[in-house]
């Protein structure tokens, strides 16, 4: 396999929007800066501009050449990239960044997957981990590591439509508080969700939800288990910014239940949720009215600012 830099055009991250700010995305300023640094690097890579691309590497940055050698620092990386672009004319790379982890004030890890496109050749898919360091106030590349993707790109791309769910969420009203967390599993094979319902300072219910792509049924499906011995399965369908989940479950009592749950994306910091058409053993139950679910760090920021 030809070794190359695994960064390029961002294709499926809702949070990667030109001109976004930490205030309206819920991301930290550093995470936004890292995502935009990747976006700018993308542009230079896809137009084959070795000089501009090399400027995005740190002084200690180590680029692995096609011959397996390491070019260290922008001055050495530039000729290595010039050679690479000359030997791979027309190469383009698309990348989806799914996670940015700040390890310290000056070091961060960005993870995602990349698709390399060469004229007349089949696309190549890899997972990547890009280490960034802060130099003179700017985030620069230190190294990029790649591995073959064990999960089909189509699976990752389909689940990527729900990438906006990733994070920690909360909704609260007079009846109680619901805290929900969504995380990617290894290699982006599934989205793992956990939830906790608290009523009058007492945990009333907890559970786990696993969301995945069904390559046979060609749809997103989910499986849910709760601490009252209930379990269920959902089928997802999306139109625009709204997702409906047809849920069928078995309660811990042995009763059969069903409902239609509706998730509506509002912005990077919020979505709405409601449950309609609820039945238990054929008996209709009242709908659960629409509630607004907010990202936890956004809620804290609003409380701190007094808004």
NORCOR-V739773 format. One line per field, one symbol per residue. burial: # if it has 9 or more other C-alpha atoms within 8 Angstrom, else .. Layout:
burial: ???
This chain:
burial: .....#####.##..#...#.#..##....#########.######..##..##.###..######....####.#######.##.....########.#.#....############......###########...######.#..#.#...######..##.#.####....##########.#############...#.##########....########...########....###########..############.#############......#....#####.##..#.....
